[in-house]
Amino acid sequence: MQCPFCGLDKDKVIDSRSAEQGKVIRRRRECLRCKRRFTTYERVEETVRLMVVKKDGSRVPYDRGKIISGLTKACYKRPVSAERIQTLVEEIEDQLYRTYDKEVETTDIGQIASDKLKAVDRVAYVRFASVYKQFRDIEDFLAEVKEVMDTAAPLDGPTQGKLF
């Protein structure tokens, strides 16, 4: 494995453990040159790649990184840990692979992701929905916020009952 810091491809494995309900092996490595540590993940490559049908009709291979990126942006400066985001991505992927055989539309991915995010953090959900639902104007945005405020159960903790 190539060191992300110095580029040497010689390292030693310090720790290895199962992750994501046994679907992934997480390895902690140390570069033999610069002595810096980094983490790698080993997962089974799906034999049938899930294809994503975009709004323009084009098809691209499913990319887990895009979901991680979208959720990370939505959760920016929110009390949602990186581990929780990873768990959300795993839940989304589990649902995608259980529900769809070969193709899934971007709107379906967005709906699944927004539903899961809504249960975790309502502000992050509204941020995500503002991109996913492509609000045309401020009225669309306010209608979504009102719906979240009217339908969501109060949250525990310091943000209890507050959206912003």
Secondary structure, DSSP 4 states (H G I P E B T S, - for coil): ---TTT----EEEEEEEEETTTTEEEEEEEETTT--EEEEEEEPPPSSPPEEE-TTS-EEE--HHHHHHHHHHHTTTSS--HHHHHHHHHHHHHHHHHH-SSEEEHHHHHHHHHHHHHHH-HHHHHHHHHHHTT--SHHHHHHHHHHHHHHSPPPSSTTTT---
